[in-house]
Amino acid sequence: MVSNGDINWEGEDPIDLRETSPFATRILRTDPDMAVVTRADELMTKAEILFRNAIAESGVINLADRETVLRSRAYQNVRLQRRQISDEMANPAGYRYADYRDKNFFPALAGETGIQRSMFVEFDFTKSMINGFSKNGNCRAMVEMLVLVFDARGKTLYKGTYSLGGTSSIKVSNGVYSQSELLDLFESTITDVYIEFLDQLKK
């Protein structure tokens, strides 16, 4: 499971903090919860928990125990995605930037643990203004999720992309917003994306 590192504005280049307005800089200094850019690291750890909970409740898929995978020799030796590392992407605590193109990984994992299917999930998180002018108004969370499932030989069994915009929003003033409120928006939207994915599998 992996995502972009910084949660930027949809369709816009990353923010250069050196160009932050004096108003925004003053707010950021006085309130540690306020932000102009949010990292996805904490969100990804929560995203994995939400994923496991959603799957457990659905009964559609049986997931292997987290530690069984993370502690396996196959996972410890999997080839890494250097691009994800160099781009400072985010993943849940304890996970590696595993490269699903490493065809040796799948039979090694199956032989060691008995796991016959492997799932890779990649997120693209952005935030989007829904009303107001420039970066003054209200914004919502935008989530795109790519799901890949492989068999024990590395053959692709499933590939699906799910995109969703959150139904709730938070206030933004001069590009500054509450980071905790934004993360709450993403958690809710991620859960909705999971439900859409699992509902699709049931059909």
For each residue, the residues with C-beta under 8 A, 3 or more apart:
1: 44 47 48 51 91 92 95 120 121 122 123
2: 44 81 84 89 90 91 95 97 121 122 123
3: 40 43 44 47 89 90 91 122 123 124 125
4: 7 8 40 87 89 90 123 124 125
5: 39 40 41 87 88 89 90
6: 14 37 38 39 40 88
7: 4 37 38 39 40 43 125 126 127 182 186
8: 4 12 13 14 15 37 126 127
9: 12 15 126 127 128 129 135
10: 126 127 128 142
11: 126
12: 8 9
13: 8
14: 6 8 37
15: 8 9 19 20 36 37 175
16: 19
17: 20 36 37
18:
19: 15 16
20: 15 17 24 25 28 36 175
21: 24 25 174 175
22: 25 26
23: 26 27 174 176
24: 20 21 27 28 36 174 175 176
25: 20 21 22 28 29
26: 22 23 29 30
27: 23 24 30 31 34 173 174 176
28: 20 24 25 31 34 35 36 176
29: 25 26
30: 26 27
31: 27 28 34
32:
33: 178 179 180
34: 27 28 31 176 177 178 179
35: 28 38 176 177 178 179 182
36: 15 17 20 24 28 175 176 177
37: 6 7 8 14 15 17
38: 6 7 35 43 179 182 183
39: 5 6 7 42 90
40: 3 4 5 6 7 43 44 90 123 125
41: 5 44 45 90
42: 39 45 46 183
43: 3 7 38 40 46 47 90 125 183 186 187 190
44: 1 2 3 40 41 47 48 90 91 92 123
45: 41 42 48 49 92 93
46: 42 43 49 50 183 187
47: 1 3 43 44 50 51 92 123 187 190
48: 1 44 45 51 52 66 92 95
49: 45 46 52 53
50: 46 47 53 54 187 190 191 194
51: 1 47 48 54 55 121 194
52: 48 49 55 56 63 66
53: 49 50 56 57
54: 50 51 57 58 191 194 195 198
55: 51 52 58 60 61 63 194 198
56: 52 53 59 63
57: 53 54
58: 54 55 61 198 202
59: 56
60: 55 198 201 202
61: 55 58 198 201
62:
63: 52 55 56
64: 68 69 113 115
65: 68 69
66: 48 52 69 70 94
67: 70 71
68: 64 65 71 72 113 115
69: 64 65 66 72 75 109 113 115
70: 66 67 75 94 95
71: 67 68 75 76
72: 68 69 75 76 109 112 113
73: 76 77 108 112
74: 77 78 105 108 109 111 112 113
75: 69 70 71 72 78 96 98 105 109
76: 71 72 73 96
77: 73 74 105 108
78: 74 75 96 98 99 102 105
79: 98 99 101 102 104 105
80: 84 85 96 97 98 99
81: 2 84 85 97 98 99
82: 85 86
83: 86 87
84: 2 80 81 87 89 91 97
85: 80 81 82 88 89 97
86: 82 83
87: 4 5 83 84
88: 5 6 85
89: 2 3 4 5 84 85 97
90: 2 3 4 5 39 40 41 43 44
91: 1 2 3 44 84 95 96 97
92: 1 44 45 47 48 95
93: 45
94: 66 70
95: 1 2 48 70 91 92 98
96: 75 76 78 80 91
97: 2 80 81 84 85 89 91
98: 75 78 79 80 81 95 102 105 120
99: 78 79 80 81 102 105
100: 105 118 120 148 150
101: 79
102: 78 79 98 99 105
103: 106 107 153 154
104: 79 107 108
105: 74 75 77 78 79 98 99 100 102 108 109 118 154
106: 103 109 110 118 150 151 152 153 154
107: 103 104 110 111 152 153 154
108: 73 74 77 104 105 111 112
109: 69 72 74 75 105 106 112 113 115 118 152
110: 106 107 113 114 115 116 152
111: 74 107 108
112: 72 73 74 108 109
113: 64 68 69 72 74 109 110
114: 110
115: 64 68 69 109 110 118 152
116: 110 151 152
117: 149 150 151 152 157
118: 100 105 106 109 115 149 150
119: 147 148 149 150
120: 1 98 100 147 148 149 150
121: 1 2 51 145 146 147 148
122: 1 2 3 145 146 148
123: 1 2 3 4 40 44 47 143 144 145 146 190
124: 3 4 143 144 145
125: 3 4 7 40 43 141 142 143 186
126: 7 8 9 10 11 142
127: 7 8 9 10 139 140 141 142 182
128: 9 10 139 140 142 165
129: 9 132 135 137 138 139 172
130: 137 138 139 140 169
131: 137 138
132: 129 135 136 137 138 172
133: 136 137
134:
135: 9 129 132 172 173 174 175
136: 132 133 172 173 174
137: 129 130 131 132 133 171 172
138: 129 130 131 132 169 170 171 172
139: 127 128 129 130 169 170 172 177 182
140: 127 128 130 165 166 167 168 169 170 185 189
141: 125 127 165 166 182 185 186 188 189
142: 10 125 126 127 128 163 164 165 166 189
143: 123 124 125 163 164 165 166 186 189 190 193
144: 123 124 161 162 163 164
145: 121 122 123 124 161 162 163 190 193 197
146: 121 122 123 159 160 161
147: 119 120 121 158 159 160 161 162 197
148: 100 119 120 121 122 156 158 159
149: 117 118 119 120 156 157 158 159
150: 100 106 117 118 119 120 154 155 156 157
151: 106 116 117 154 155 157
152: 106 107 109 110 115 116 117
153: 103 106 107
154: 103 105 106 107 150 151
155: 150 151
156: 148 149 150 159
157: 117 149 150 151
158: 147 148 149
159: 146 147 148 149 156
160: 146 147 197 200
161: 144 145 146 147
162: 144 145 147 193 196 197 200
163: 142 143 144 145
164: 142 143 144 189 192 193 196
165: 128 140 141 142 143 189
166: 140 141 142 143 169 185 186 188 189 192
167: 140 192
168: 140 185 188
169: 130 138 139 140 166 185
170: 138 139 140 177 178 181 182 185
171: 137 138 177 178
172: 129 132 135 136 137 138 139 175 176 177
173: 27 135 136 176 177
174: 21 23 24 27 135 136
175: 15 20 21 24 36 135 172
176: 23 24 27 28 34 35 36 172 173
177: 34 35 36 139 170 171 172 173 181 182
178: 33 34 35 170 171 181 182
179: 33 34 35 38 182 183
180: 33 183 184
181: 170 177 178 184 185
182: 7 35 38 127 139 141 170 177 178 179 185 186
183: 38 42 43 46 179 180 186 187
184: 180 181 187 188
185: 140 141 166 168 169 170 181 182 188 189
186: 7 43 125 141 143 166 182 183 189 190
187: 43 46 47 50 183 184 190 191
188: 141 166 168 184 185 191 192
189: 140 141 142 143 164 165 166 185 186 192 193
190: 43 47 50 123 143 145 186 187 193 194
191: 50 54 187 188 194 195
192: 164 166 167 188 189 195 196
193: 143 145 162 164 189 190 196 197
194: 50 51 54 55 190 191 197 198
195: 54 191 192 198 199
196: 162 164 192 193 199 200
197: 145 147 160 162 193 194 200 201
198: 54 55 58 60 61 194 195 201 202
199: 195 196 202 203
200: 160 162 196 197 203
201: 60 61 197 198
202: 58 60 198 199
203: 199 200
